[in-house]
Amino acid sequence: MTSIRTLSTEEVQARVARYSSLQPMSIAKDLEWVPQEAMDVVYARTILPMILEDQKNPFGKTAPVFGAGGLTMYISVIPPGQGPCLHSHNNTYETFMVLEGEIEYEIGDPVAHRVRLGKYDAFSCPPAVYRGFRNVGEGVAVQLTVITGESEGARDDVSMPASIAASIERDFGPKVTAAFRDVFTFAPAQEAVGS
């Protein structure tokens, strides 16, 4: 039988994430030398981690809560027209909920589907599927993202199509591309399945 307990005050505080105290993902500080235009290709403009696993991941190492059974959760704040390129979380589900604005999700490489979602709509993308998204509204969009399915302590591996690496190298040079290769894997395009 499972033993049920009560958390201490310190344990409760270590499990609380207050929006007013959230800090942008630390990877942005690690890559502050990278032009914002290049960061905008691969990340939503502002990512505010709430819960992270305590291991290397694409969102850095700063969050109010660490360790939640393999769950990662963050809020993205996205200006009009911006959003990350196609990418795949290879071993995890990535579930998006629009909290404000309108966001269009692209699925597949090449893009086979587009889905527009508004406030409180959600899209749950399974592992090993390319997806990207952008704010298609007139104002700032806000999105809650929850990543699940990986065992606690395991790394959330993310890959992007090789075409993204080629575009980054062409537009921003090999040093920027190499910096992103330290965070992501660039993989070949996959064949479209179904429509």
Biotite code that builds the C-alpha atoms (Angstrom):
import biotite.structure as struc

atoms = struc.array([
    struc.Atom([0.000, 0.000, 0.000], chain_id="A", res_id=1, res_name="MET", atom_name="CA", element="C"),
    struc.Atom([1.235, 3.485, -0.845], chain_id="A", res_id=2, res_name="THR", atom_name="CA", element="C"),
    struc.Atom([2.107, 5.638, 2.117], chain_id="A", res_id=3, res_name="SER", atom_name="CA", element="C"),
    struc.Atom([0.445, 9.073, 1.815], chain_id="A", res_id=4, res_name="ILE", atom_name="CA", element="C"),
    struc.Atom([2.240, 12.031, 3.347], chain_id="A", res_id=5, res_name="ARG", atom_name="CA", element="C"),
    struc.Atom([1.917, 15.779, 3.778], chain_id="A", res_id=6, res_name="THR", atom_name="CA", element="C"),
    struc.Atom([4.521, 18.031, 2.187], chain_id="A", res_id=7, res_name="LEU", atom_name="CA", element="C"),
    struc.Atom([6.557, 20.382, 4.339], chain_id="A", res_id=8, res_name="SER", atom_name="CA", element="C"),
    struc.Atom([6.258, 24.128, 3.735], chain_id="A", res_id=9, res_name="THR", atom_name="CA", element="C"),
    struc.Atom([9.612, 24.048, 1.926], chain_id="A", res_id=10, res_name="GLU", atom_name="CA", element="C"),
    struc.Atom([8.485, 21.147, -0.278], chain_id="A", res_id=11, res_name="GLU", atom_name="CA", element="C"),
    struc.Atom([5.277, 22.987, -1.201], chain_id="A", res_id=12, res_name="VAL", atom_name="CA", element="C"),
    struc.Atom([7.220, 26.137, -2.125], chain_id="A", res_id=13, res_name="GLN", atom_name="CA", element="C"),
    struc.Atom([9.590, 24.057, -4.289], chain_id="A", res_id=14, res_name="ALA", atom_name="CA", element="C"),
    struc.Atom([6.552, 22.848, -6.292], chain_id="A", res_id=15, res_name="ARG", atom_name="CA", element="C"),
    struc.Atom([5.022, 26.311, -6.938], chain_id="A", res_id=16, res_name="VAL", atom_name="CA", element="C"),
    struc.Atom([5.594, 28.261, -10.176], chain_id="A", res_id=17, res_name="ALA", atom_name="CA", element="C"),
    struc.Atom([4.279, 31.828, -10.076], chain_id="A", res_id=18, res_name="ARG", atom_name="CA", element="C"),
    struc.Atom([3.868, 33.568, -13.422], chain_id="A", res_id=19, res_name="TYR", atom_name="CA", element="C"),
    struc.Atom([5.182, 36.847, -11.996], chain_id="A", res_id=20, res_name="SER", atom_name="CA", element="C"),
    struc.Atom([8.475, 35.147, -11.089], chain_id="A", res_id=21, res_name="SER", atom_name="CA", element="C"),
    struc.Atom([9.106, 33.226, -14.321], chain_id="A", res_id=22, res_name="LEU", atom_name="CA", element="C"),
    struc.Atom([12.420, 33.839, -16.097], chain_id="A", res_id=23, res_name="GLN", atom_name="CA", element="C"),
    struc.Atom([13.093, 33.417, -19.840], chain_id="A", res_id=24, res_name="PRO", atom_name="CA", element="C"),
    struc.Atom([14.708, 30.096, -20.726], chain_id="A", res_id=25, res_name="MET", atom_name="CA", element="C"),
    struc.Atom([18.382, 30.074, -19.802], chain_id="A", res_id=26, res_name="SER", atom_name="CA", element="C"),
    struc.Atom([19.432, 28.813, -23.241], chain_id="A", res_id=27, res_name="ILE", atom_name="CA", element="C"),
    struc.Atom([18.581, 32.338, -24.488], chain_id="A", res_id=28, res_name="ALA", atom_name="CA", element="C"),
    struc.Atom([21.267, 33.724, -22.148], chain_id="A", res_id=29, res_name="LYS", atom_name="CA", element="C"),
    struc.Atom([23.715, 31.015, -23.219], chain_id="A", res_id=30, res_name="ASP", atom_name="CA", element="C"),
    struc.Atom([23.142, 32.030, -26.852], chain_id="A", res_id=31, res_name="LEU", atom_name="CA", element="C"),
    struc.Atom([22.759, 35.793, -26.346], chain_id="A", res_id=32, res_name="GLU", atom_name="CA", element="C"),
    struc.Atom([25.429, 36.381, -29.026], chain_id="A", res_id=33, res_name="TRP", atom_name="CA", element="C"),
    struc.Atom([23.140, 34.730, -31.625], chain_id="A", res_id=34, res_name="VAL", atom_name="CA", element="C"),
    struc.Atom([21.072, 37.330, -33.553], chain_id="A", res_id=35, res_name="PRO", atom_name="CA", element="C"),
    struc.Atom([17.418, 37.519, -32.450], chain_id="A", res_id=36, res_name="GLN", atom_name="CA", element="C"),
    struc.Atom([16.380, 36.819, -36.052], chain_id="A", res_id=37, res_name="GLU", atom_name="CA", element="C"),
    struc.Atom([18.193, 33.449, -35.871], chain_id="A", res_id=38, res_name="ALA", atom_name="CA", element="C"),
    struc.Atom([16.701, 32.602, -32.456], chain_id="A", res_id=39, res_name="MET", atom_name="CA", element="C"),
    struc.Atom([13.264, 33.404, -33.907], chain_id="A", res_id=40, res_name="ASP", atom_name="CA", element="C"),
    struc.Atom([13.736, 30.647, -36.492], chain_id="A", res_id=41, res_name="VAL", atom_name="CA", element="C"),
    struc.Atom([13.993, 27.875, -33.884], chain_id="A", res_id=42, res_name="VAL", atom_name="CA", element="C"),
    struc.Atom([12.263, 29.194, -30.747], chain_id="A", res_id=43, res_name="TYR", atom_name="CA", element="C"),
    struc.Atom([9.132, 31.122, -29.857], chain_id="A", res_id=44, res_name="ALA", atom_name="CA", element="C"),
    struc.Atom([10.308, 34.671, -29.030], chain_id="A", res_id=45, res_name="ARG", atom_name="CA", element="C"),
    struc.Atom([9.853, 34.298, -25.257], chain_id="A", res_id=46, res_name="THR", atom_name="CA", element="C"),
    struc.Atom([9.748, 30.935, -23.490], chain_id="A", res_id=47, res_name="ILE", atom_name="CA", element="C"),
    struc.Atom([9.070, 30.957, -19.753], chain_id="A", res_id=48, res_name="LEU", atom_name="CA", element="C"),
    struc.Atom([9.790, 27.512, -18.252], chain_id="A", res_id=49, res_name="PRO", atom_name="CA", element="C"),
    struc.Atom([7.569, 26.537, -15.330], chain_id="A", res_id=50, res_name="MET", atom_name="CA", element="C"),
    struc.Atom([8.571, 22.881, -14.882], chain_id="A", res_id=51, res_name="ILE", atom_name="CA", element="C"),
    struc.Atom([11.687, 21.182, -16.269], chain_id="A", res_id=52, res_name="LEU", atom_name="CA", element="C"),
    struc.Atom([13.497, 17.914, -15.763], chain_id="A", res_id=53, res_name="GLU", atom_name="CA", element="C"),
    struc.Atom([16.919, 18.348, -14.208], chain_id="A", res_id=54, res_name="ASP", atom_name="CA", element="C"),
    struc.Atom([18.980, 17.339, -17.265], chain_id="A", res_id=55, res_name="GLN", atom_name="CA", element="C"),
    struc.Atom([20.101, 18.816, -20.577], chain_id="A", res_id=56, res_name="LYS", atom_name="CA", element="C"),
    struc.Atom([17.117, 19.944, -22.624], chain_id="A", res_id=57, res_name="ASN", atom_name="CA", element="C"),
    struc.Atom([16.392, 22.502, -25.357], chain_id="A", res_id=58, res_name="PRO", atom_name="CA", element="C"),
    struc.Atom([14.919, 24.994, -22.857], chain_id="A", res_id=59, res_name="PHE", atom_name="CA", element="C"),
    struc.Atom([17.870, 25.448, -20.516], chain_id="A", res_id=60, res_name="GLY", atom_name="CA", element="C"),
    struc.Atom([18.245, 24.862, -16.807], chain_id="A", res_id=61, res_name="LYS", atom_name="CA", element="C"),
    struc.Atom([16.193, 27.588, -15.120], chain_id="A", res_id=62, res_name="THR", atom_name="CA", element="C"),
    struc.Atom([12.686, 26.913, -13.812], chain_id="A", res_id=63, res_name="ALA", atom_name="CA", element="C"),
    struc.Atom([10.856, 27.270, -10.502], chain_id="A", res_id=64, res_name="PRO", atom_name="CA", element="C"),
    struc.Atom([9.988, 23.534, -10.397], chain_id="A", res_id=65, res_name="VAL", atom_name="CA", element="C"),
    struc.Atom([12.204, 20.570, -11.295], chain_id="A", res_id=66, res_name="PHE", atom_name="CA", element="C"),
    struc.Atom([11.081, 16.968, -11.646], chain_id="A", res_id=67, res_name="GLY", atom_name="CA", element="C"),
    struc.Atom([7.435, 16.131, -12.326], chain_id="A", res_id=68, res_name="ALA", atom_name="CA", element="C"),
    struc.Atom([7.456, 12.569, -13.602], chain_id="A", res_id=69, res_name="GLY", atom_name="CA", element="C"),
    struc.Atom([9.039, 13.470, -16.936], chain_id="A", res_id=70, res_name="GLY", atom_name="CA", element="C"),
    struc.Atom([6.770, 16.474, -17.618], chain_id="A", res_id=71, res_name="LEU", atom_name="CA", element="C"),
    struc.Atom([8.037, 19.783, -19.021], chain_id="A", res_id=72, res_name="THR", atom_name="CA", element="C"),
    struc.Atom([5.733, 22.819, -19.004], chain_id="A", res_id=73, res_name="MET", atom_name="CA", element="C"),
    struc.Atom([6.279, 26.371, -20.189], chain_id="A", res_id=74, res_name="TYR", atom_name="CA", element="C"),
    struc.Atom([4.505, 29.464, -21.466], chain_id="A", res_id=75, res_name="ILE", atom_name="CA", element="C"),
    struc.Atom([5.450, 30.980, -24.829], chain_id="A", res_id=76, res_name="SER", atom_name="CA", element="C"),
    struc.Atom([4.806, 34.626, -25.676], chain_id="A", res_id=77, res_name="VAL", atom_name="CA", element="C"),
    struc.Atom([4.828, 35.058, -29.450], chain_id="A", res_id=78, res_name="ILE", atom_name="CA", element="C"),
    struc.Atom([4.644, 38.338, -31.413], chain_id="A", res_id=79, res_name="PRO", atom_name="CA", element="C"),
    struc.Atom([2.567, 38.497, -34.629], chain_id="A", res_id=80, res_name="PRO", atom_name="CA", element="C"),
    struc.Atom([4.126, 36.551, -37.504], chain_id="A", res_id=81, res_name="GLY", atom_name="CA", element="C"),
    struc.Atom([6.693, 34.765, -35.317], chain_id="A", res_id=82, res_name="GLN", atom_name="CA", element="C"),
    struc.Atom([7.023, 31.159, -34.176], chain_id="A", res_id=83, res_name="GLY", atom_name="CA", element="C"),
    struc.Atom([9.462, 28.268, -34.350], chain_id="A", res_id=84, res_name="PRO", atom_name="CA", element="C"),
    struc.Atom([10.260, 26.260, -37.463], chain_id="A", res_id=85, res_name="CYS", atom_name="CA", element="C"),
    struc.Atom([9.408, 22.623, -38.056], chain_id="A", res_id=86, res_name="LEU", atom_name="CA", element="C"),
    struc.Atom([10.842, 20.399, -35.336], chain_id="A", res_id=87, res_name="HIS", atom_name="CA", element="C"),
    struc.Atom([10.191, 16.996, -33.805], chain_id="A", res_id=88, res_name="SER", atom_name="CA", element="C"),
    struc.Atom([10.262, 15.923, -30.175], chain_id="A", res_id=89, res_name="HIS", atom_name="CA", element="C"),
    struc.Atom([11.423, 12.420, -30.967], chain_id="A", res_id=90, res_name="ASN", atom_name="CA", element="C"),
    struc.Atom([10.409, 10.611, -27.775], chain_id="A", res_id=91, res_name="ASN", atom_name="CA", element="C"),
    struc.Atom([7.727, 12.831, -26.287], chain_id="A", res_id=92, res_name="THR", atom_name="CA", element="C"),
    struc.Atom([4.266, 14.242, -26.871], chain_id="A", res_id=93, res_name="TYR", atom_name="CA", element="C"),
    struc.Atom([4.129, 18.025, -27.203], chain_id="A", res_id=94, res_name="GLU", atom_name="CA", element="C"),
    struc.Atom([0.714, 19.429, -26.342], chain_id="A", res_id=95, res_name="THR", atom_name="CA", element="C"),
    struc.Atom([-0.140, 23.057, -27.029], chain_id="A", res_id=96, res_name="PHE", atom_name="CA", element="C"),
    struc.Atom([-2.981, 25.131, -25.587], chain_id="A", res_id=97, res_name="MET", atom_name="CA", element="C"),
    struc.Atom([-3.578, 28.632, -26.904], chain_id="A", res_id=98, res_name="VAL", atom_name="CA", element="C"),
    struc.Atom([-4.198, 30.988, -23.983], chain_id="A", res_id=99, res_name="LEU", atom_name="CA", element="C"),
    struc.Atom([-4.435, 34.173, -26.044], chain_id="A", res_id=100, res_name="GLU", atom_name="CA", element="C"),
    struc.Atom([-4.511, 34.990, -29.746], chain_id="A", res_id=101, res_name="GLY", atom_name="CA", element="C"),
    struc.Atom([-4.537, 32.725, -32.796], chain_id="A", res_id=102, res_name="GLU", atom_name="CA", element="C"),
    struc.Atom([-1.779, 30.261, -33.706], chain_id="A", res_id=103, res_name="ILE", atom_name="CA", element="C"),
    struc.Atom([-1.372, 28.175, -36.857], chain_id="A", res_id=104, res_name="GLU", atom_name="CA", element="C"),
    struc.Atom([0.348, 24.783, -36.543], chain_id="A", res_id=105, res_name="TYR", atom_name="CA", element="C"),
    struc.Atom([2.082, 23.168, -39.511], chain_id="A", res_id=106, res_name="GLU", atom_name="CA", element="C"),
    struc.Atom([2.486, 19.389, -39.514], chain_id="A", res_id=107, res_name="ILE", atom_name="CA", element="C"),
    struc.Atom([4.852, 17.318, -41.678], chain_id="A", res_id=108, res_name="GLY", atom_name="CA", element="C"),
    struc.Atom([7.950, 17.848, -43.784], chain_id="A", res_id=109, res_name="ASP", atom_name="CA", element="C"),
    struc.Atom([6.963, 18.846, -46.341], chain_id="A", res_id=110, res_name="PRO", atom_name="CA", element="C"),
    struc.Atom([4.015, 20.517, -44.621], chain_id="A", res_id=111, res_name="VAL", atom_name="CA", element="C"),
    struc.Atom([0.978, 18.286, -45.139], chain_id="A", res_id=112, res_name="ALA", atom_name="CA", element="C"),
    struc.Atom([-1.480, 19.911, -42.708], chain_id="A", res_id=113, res_name="HIS", atom_name="CA", element="C"),
    struc.Atom([-2.211, 23.325, -41.228], chain_id="A", res_id=114, res_name="ARG", atom_name="CA", element="C"),
    struc.Atom([-4.449, 23.800, -38.198], chain_id="A", res_id=115, res_name="VAL", atom_name="CA", element="C"),
    struc.Atom([-5.484, 27.196, -36.777], chain_id="A", res_id=116, res_name="ARG", atom_name="CA", element="C"),
    struc.Atom([-6.369, 27.338, -33.112], chain_id="A", res_id=117, res_name="LEU", atom_name="CA", element="C"),
    struc.Atom([-7.798, 30.094, -30.956], chain_id="A", res_id=118, res_name="GLY", atom_name="CA", element="C"),
    struc.Atom([-8.123, 30.760, -27.248], chain_id="A", res_id=119, res_name="LYS", atom_name="CA", element="C"),
    struc.Atom([-8.344, 27.560, -25.148], chain_id="A", res_id=120, res_name="TYR", atom_name="CA", element="C"),
    struc.Atom([-8.036, 25.266, -28.194], chain_id="A", res_id=121, res_name="ASP", atom_name="CA", element="C"),
    struc.Atom([-5.392, 22.529, -27.988], chain_id="A", res_id=122, res_name="ALA", atom_name="CA", element="C"),
    struc.Atom([-3.283, 20.363, -30.294], chain_id="A", res_id=123, res_name="PHE", atom_name="CA", element="C"),
    struc.Atom([-1.379, 17.310, -29.027], chain_id="A", res_id=124, res_name="SER", atom_name="CA", element="C"),
    struc.Atom([1.431, 16.212, -31.338], chain_id="A", res_id=125, res_name="CYS", atom_name="CA", element="C"),
    struc.Atom([2.801, 12.672, -30.929], chain_id="A", res_id=126, res_name="PRO", atom_name="CA", element="C"),
    struc.Atom([6.517, 11.818, -30.948], chain_id="A", res_id=127, res_name="PRO", atom_name="CA", element="C"),
    struc.Atom([8.569, 11.821, -34.152], chain_id="A", res_id=128, res_name="ALA", atom_name="CA", element="C"),
    struc.Atom([6.308, 14.174, -36.132], chain_id="A", res_id=129, res_name="VAL", atom_name="CA", element="C"),
    struc.Atom([7.585, 17.464, -37.538], chain_id="A", res_id=130, res_name="TYR", atom_name="CA", element="C"),
    struc.Atom([5.540, 20.440, -36.375], chain_id="A", res_id=131, res_name="ARG", atom_name="CA", element="C"),
    struc.Atom([6.038, 24.179, -36.275], chain_id="A", res_id=132, res_name="GLY", atom_name="CA", element="C"),
    struc.Atom([3.769, 27.063, -35.409], chain_id="A", res_id=133, res_name="PHE", atom_name="CA", element="C"),
    struc.Atom([3.398, 30.810, -35.722], chain_id="A", res_id=134, res_name="ARG", atom_name="CA", element="C"),
    struc.Atom([1.208, 33.579, -34.427], chain_id="A", res_id=135, res_name="ASN", atom_name="CA", element="C"),
    struc.Atom([-1.257, 34.430, -37.205], chain_id="A", res_id=136, res_name="VAL", atom_name="CA", element="C"),
    struc.Atom([-3.198, 36.986, -35.159], chain_id="A", res_id=137, res_name="GLY", atom_name="CA", element="C"),
    struc.Atom([-2.787, 40.753, -34.960], chain_id="A", res_id=138, res_name="GLU", atom_name="CA", element="C"),
    struc.Atom([-1.676, 40.870, -31.317], chain_id="A", res_id=139, res_name="GLY", atom_name="CA", element="C"),
    struc.Atom([0.653, 38.895, -29.084], chain_id="A", res_id=140, res_name="VAL", atom_name="CA", element="C"),
    struc.Atom([-0.212, 35.194, -28.744], chain_id="A", res_id=141, res_name="ALA", atom_name="CA", element="C"),
    struc.Atom([0.321, 33.245, -25.528], chain_id="A", res_id=142, res_name="VAL", atom_name="CA", element="C"),
    struc.Atom([0.574, 29.467, -25.461], chain_id="A", res_id=143, res_name="GLN", atom_name="CA", element="C"),
    struc.Atom([0.939, 26.827, -22.755], chain_id="A", res_id=144, res_name="LEU", atom_name="CA", element="C"),
    struc.Atom([3.101, 23.883, -23.844], chain_id="A", res_id=145, res_name="THR", atom_name="CA", element="C"),
    struc.Atom([3.261, 20.576, -21.995], chain_id="A", res_id=146, res_name="VAL", atom_name="CA", element="C"),
    struc.Atom([5.782, 17.901, -22.989], chain_id="A", res_id=147, res_name="ILE", atom_name="CA", element="C"),
    struc.Atom([5.142, 14.388, -21.680], chain_id="A", res_id=148, res_name="THR", atom_name="CA", element="C"),
    struc.Atom([5.970, 10.768, -22.295], chain_id="A", res_id=149, res_name="GLY", atom_name="CA", element="C"),
    struc.Atom([9.659, 10.594, -21.466], chain_id="A", res_id=150, res_name="GLU", atom_name="CA", element="C"),
    struc.Atom([10.787, 8.829, -18.340], chain_id="A", res_id=151, res_name="SER", atom_name="CA", element="C"),
    struc.Atom([11.923, 11.124, -15.546], chain_id="A", res_id=152, res_name="GLU", atom_name="CA", element="C"),
    struc.Atom([15.550, 12.157, -15.942], chain_id="A", res_id=153, res_name="GLY", atom_name="CA", element="C"),
    struc.Atom([15.717, 11.286, -19.652], chain_id="A", res_id=154, res_name="ALA", atom_name="CA", element="C"),
    struc.Atom([16.617, 13.935, -22.234], chain_id="A", res_id=155, res_name="ARG", atom_name="CA", element="C"),
    struc.Atom([13.973, 15.413, -24.545], chain_id="A", res_id=156, res_name="ASP", atom_name="CA", element="C"),
    struc.Atom([15.706, 15.013, -27.910], chain_id="A", res_id=157, res_name="ASP", atom_name="CA", element="C"),
    struc.Atom([14.569, 17.464, -30.569], chain_id="A", res_id=158, res_name="VAL", atom_name="CA", element="C"),
    struc.Atom([15.399, 17.287, -34.262], chain_id="A", res_id=159, res_name="SER", atom_name="CA", element="C"),
    struc.Atom([14.791, 19.598, -37.194], chain_id="A", res_id=160, res_name="MET", atom_name="CA", element="C"),
    struc.Atom([14.834, 18.998, -40.947], chain_id="A", res_id=161, res_name="PRO", atom_name="CA", element="C"),
    struc.Atom([18.230, 19.412, -42.626], chain_id="A", res_id=162, res_name="ALA", atom_name="CA", element="C"),
    struc.Atom([16.667, 22.189, -44.725], chain_id="A", res_id=163, res_name="SER", atom_name="CA", element="C"),
    struc.Atom([16.417, 24.312, -41.551], chain_id="A", res_id=164, res_name="ILE", atom_name="CA", element="C"),
    struc.Atom([20.156, 23.890, -40.887], chain_id="A", res_id=165, res_name="ALA", atom_name="CA", element="C"),
    struc.Atom([20.912, 24.872, -44.490], chain_id="A", res_id=166, res_name="ALA", atom_name="CA", element="C"),
    struc.Atom([18.704, 27.964, -44.186], chain_id="A", res_id=167, res_name="SER", atom_name="CA", element="C"),
    struc.Atom([20.306, 29.006, -40.878], chain_id="A", res_id=168, res_name="ILE", atom_name="CA", element="C"),
    struc.Atom([23.799, 28.507, -42.292], chain_id="A", res_id=169, res_name="GLU", atom_name="CA", element="C"),
    struc.Atom([22.947, 30.515, -45.427], chain_id="A", res_id=170, res_name="ARG", atom_name="CA", element="C"),
    struc.Atom([21.328, 33.374, -43.486], chain_id="A", res_id=171, res_name="ASP", atom_name="CA", element="C"),
    struc.Atom([23.443, 33.487, -40.301], chain_id="A", res_id=172, res_name="PHE", atom_name="CA", element="C"),
    struc.Atom([26.661, 31.556, -40.943], chain_id="A", res_id=173, res_name="GLY", atom_name="CA", element="C"),
    struc.Atom([28.341, 28.376, -39.709], chain_id="A", res_id=174, res_name="PRO", atom_name="CA", element="C"),
    struc.Atom([29.003, 29.605, -36.141], chain_id="A", res_id=175, res_name="LYS", atom_name="CA", element="C"),
    struc.Atom([25.269, 30.089, -35.469], chain_id="A", res_id=176, res_name="VAL", atom_name="CA", element="C"),
    struc.Atom([24.462, 26.749, -37.106], chain_id="A", res_id=177, res_name="THR", atom_name="CA", element="C"),
    struc.Atom([27.073, 25.027, -34.917], chain_id="A", res_id=178, res_name="ALA", atom_name="CA", element="C"),
    struc.Atom([25.558, 26.606, -31.785], chain_id="A", res_id=179, res_name="ALA", atom_name="CA", element="C"),
    struc.Atom([22.136, 25.210, -32.677], chain_id="A", res_id=180, res_name="PHE", atom_name="CA", element="C"),
    struc.Atom([23.673, 21.789, -33.435], chain_id="A", res_id=181, res_name="ARG", atom_name="CA", element="C"),
    struc.Atom([24.717, 21.681, -29.761], chain_id="A", res_id=182, res_name="ASP", atom_name="CA", element="C"),
    struc.Atom([21.014, 21.844, -28.827], chain_id="A", res_id=183, res_name="VAL", atom_name="CA", element="C"),
    struc.Atom([19.218, 20.123, -31.726], chain_id="A", res_id=184, res_name="PHE", atom_name="CA", element="C"),
    struc.Atom([19.795, 17.336, -34.229], chain_id="A", res_id=185, res_name="THR", atom_name="CA", element="C"),
    struc.Atom([19.293, 18.244, -37.884], chain_id="A", res_id=186, res_name="PHE", atom_name="CA", element="C"),
    struc.Atom([17.804, 15.254, -39.698], chain_id="A", res_id=187, res_name="ALA", atom_name="CA", element="C"),
    struc.Atom([16.778, 14.552, -43.298], chain_id="A", res_id=188, res_name="PRO", atom_name="CA", element="C"),
    struc.Atom([13.234, 15.268, -44.468], chain_id="A", res_id=189, res_name="ALA", atom_name="CA", element="C"),
    struc.Atom([10.636, 12.551, -44.015], chain_id="A", res_id=190, res_name="GLN", atom_name="CA", element="C"),
    struc.Atom([8.196, 11.360, -46.639], chain_id="A", res_id=191, res_name="GLU", atom_name="CA", element="C"),
    struc.Atom([4.644, 12.659, -46.325], chain_id="A", res_id=192, res_name="ALA", atom_name="CA", element="C"),
    struc.Atom([2.201, 9.975, -45.200], chain_id="A", res_id=193, res_name="VAL", atom_name="CA", element="C"),
    struc.Atom([-1.516, 10.376, -45.883], chain_id="A", res_id=194, res_name="GLY", atom_name="CA", element="C"),
    struc.Atom([-3.248, 13.696, -46.310], chain_id="A", res_id=195, res_name="SER", atom_name="CA", element="C"),
])
